[in-house]
Amino acid sequence: MIPLNGYQIILASGSPRRKAFMESLKIPFCLKTFSVDESFPPKLSGSAIAEFIVHQKNAPFVDIIQPKQIVITADTIVWFENQYLGKPKDKSNAHQMLRFLSGKSHHVITSVGFLTSKKFEMITETTKVYFNHLTDREIYRYIEEESPLDKAGAYGIQDSIGDLAIKRIEGSYTNVIGLPLAQVKEKISFLVQEE
C-alpha cells in the first residue's frame, strides 16, 4: 500500500479494467469522468495519438483541480503497420481488425496523465504483442461470446482469445489491458512525496 500523505487520487476513467487495477494497489481513490472528444489530428502517429487523447481527457480537470489531488487519465491504442486501431465500430469491424492482427505483431501503447494543482506529467508505455494465426471460426466465436467492442484492437489479452492468440509479448502485460500498473504505482509514490 502506498502512503498518500493526504493526497486524494481521482481516476478519470470509465474502464472497469483500470478501476480493478487501481483497486489492486490497495489505495483509496474515487472515479470522476467527463465526456471528451477522442478524435485526433490525422498527422499524428503511434504514441503521439495516445498522448494527445490523454491531454484531451485531462483538460476538464485543469480548472477544478484542488491542492492535494492527483487526477489520473489514460488512453490505450493499438498501432499496427503504421495504422491506428481503436475500439471497433461494430462486430464486422472487430472481425476485420482481428484478421489484420492474425499471425503478425503489433504495439499496444498506453499513455497515462497525472495532474496535480502544480503540474501535469505523463508516462507512455509500449508493449509489443505477437499473435498466432487465427481462423475465421476462432475469431467469430470470440466476437459472439465475449465483448471485444470496448477494447482497442478488438481484443482483450485477459479474455479467452488471449490464451489462443498471444504467442508472446515484449513489455508490460498490464499495459496491454489498459494500465501499466508498476509504472503508475511508481509515479503516484513519487508525486505524493513531493511538496
Backbone hydrogen bonds, N-H to C=O, Kabsch-Sander energy under -0.5 kcal/mol:
donor,donor_aa,acceptor,acceptor_aa,energy
7,Y,4,L,-2.0
8,Q,68,K,-2.7
9,I,28,P,-0.5
10,I,70,I,-3.1
11,L,9,I,-0.5
11,L,30,C,-3.0
12,A,10,I,-0.7
12,A,72,I,-2.9
13,S,11,L,-1.3
19,K,15,S,-2.1
20,A,16,P,-2.0
21,F,17,R,-2.1
22,M,18,R,-2.4
23,E,19,K,-2.2
24,S,20,A,-1.7
25,L,21,F,-0.7
25,L,22,M,-1.0
26,K,23,E,-1.7
27,I,22,M,-0.7
30,C,9,I,-2.1
32,K,11,L,-1.7
38,E,36,V,-0.6
44,L,41,P,-1.8
48,A,45,S,-1.6
49,I,46,G,-1.6
50,A,46,G,-0.9
51,E,47,S,-2.5
52,F,48,A,-2.0
53,I,49,I,-2.3
54,V,50,A,-2.1
55,H,51,E,-2.0
56,Q,52,F,-1.9
57,K,53,I,-2.5
58,N,54,V,-2.1
59,A,55,H,-1.6
61,F,58,N,-1.9
62,V,58,N,-0.6
62,V,59,A,-1.2
64,I,61,F,-1.1
65,I,61,F,-1.6
69,Q,66,Q,-1.1
70,I,8,Q,-2.6
71,V,115,L,-2.5
72,I,10,I,-3.2
72,I,70,I,-0.5
73,T,71,V,-0.5
73,T,113,G,-1.8
75,D,111,S,-2.1
77,I,109,I,-2.7
78,V,85,L,-1.8
79,W,107,H,-3.2
80,F,78,V,-0.6
80,F,83,Q,-2.7
83,Q,80,F,-1.0
85,L,78,V,-3.0
86,G,84,Y,-0.6
94,A,90,D,-2.2
95,H,91,K,-2.4
96,Q,92,S,-2.1
97,M,93,N,-2.4
98,L,94,A,-2.3
99,R,95,H,-2.1
100,F,96,Q,-2.1
101,L,97,M,-2.2
102,S,98,L,-1.7
103,G,132,N,-2.1
104,K,101,L,-2.2
106,H,129,V,-2.2
107,H,79,W,-2.5
108,V,127,T,-2.9
109,I,77,I,-2.6
109,I,107,H,-0.6
110,T,125,E,-2.4
111,S,75,D,-2.4
112,V,123,I,-2.9
113,G,73,T,-3.1
114,F,121,E,-3.1
115,L,71,V,-2.5
116,T,119,K,-3.0
121,E,114,F,-2.3
123,I,112,V,-2.3
125,E,110,T,-2.7
127,T,108,V,-2.5
128,K,170,E,-2.4
129,V,106,H,-3.0
129,V,127,T,-0.5
130,Y,168,R,-2.8
131,F,104,K,-2.9
131,F,129,V,-0.5
132,N,165,A,-3.7
139,I,135,T,-2.2
140,Y,136,D,-3.1
141,R,137,R,-2.3
142,Y,138,E,-2.0
143,I,139,I,-2.5
144,E,140,Y,-2.2
145,E,141,R,-2.5
146,E,142,Y,-2.3
150,D,147,S,-0.6
151,K,148,P,-1.6
153,G,86,G,-2.5
154,A,151,K,-2.1
155,Y,152,A,-0.8
159,D,156,G,-1.9
162,G,159,D,-1.4
163,D,159,D,-0.8
163,D,160,S,-0.6
164,L,160,S,-1.3
165,A,161,I,-3.9
166,I,162,G,-1.6
167,K,130,Y,-3.1
167,K,165,A,-0.6
168,R,130,Y,-1.1
170,E,128,K,-2.6
176,V,172,S,-0.8
176,V,173,Y,-0.8
177,I,173,Y,-0.9
178,G,174,T,-1.4
179,L,174,T,-2.3
181,L,179,L,-1.7
184,V,180,P,-2.2
185,K,181,L,-2.8
186,E,182,A,-2.0
187,K,183,Q,-2.1
188,I,184,V,-2.6
189,S,185,K,-2.5
190,F,186,E,-1.9
191,L,187,K,-2.5
192,V,188,I,-2.4
193,Q,189,S,-0.6
193,Q,190,F,-0.7
194,E,190,F,-0.6
194,E,191,L,-0.9
